[in-house]
Amino acid sequence: MAEQQTASGDEADGLLPPNSPIKTSFQKPLAFVAAGQKISVIHGDVVLAVSEHVIVVHEQGHTPVLYFPRGDVRLGLSVALEKMSHCPRKGDASYYEFVGPNGSAIAWTYADPIPVAALLKDYIAFYPDHLEFQREA
């Protein structure tokens, strides 16, 4: 895969501490914040992920998304999908499907994110459909 580039002017700070004030803009469309708490992802009665090292990604024009370390996600319960997509702010995404009694849960990852989103390497996010996210203090 060719080296991915980000649009001119795209910048992101490193990982910000929990509860940091967030401001995104056209010039700075991404912000990465440590969740600062243990978060679980539950699909039906199956726990798909549990982590104390979740990153909350704030992206201009989108709702915040939780990213879990790959090692904290039960990928053995999923099937890799052939679907791929490209985000100009983060890079090329690949997808996983977790099948359950109430429908499928879909997750994605950036195996080789563009430099501005390098923090997301080895992290996985979930579409919220058919999932419950539980937060512990």
Summary of the structure (lengths in Angstrom):
residues: 137
radius of gyration: 14.8
end to end distance: 40.6
largest distance: 44.6
contacts: 387
relative contact order: 0.23
helix: 9%
strand: 47%
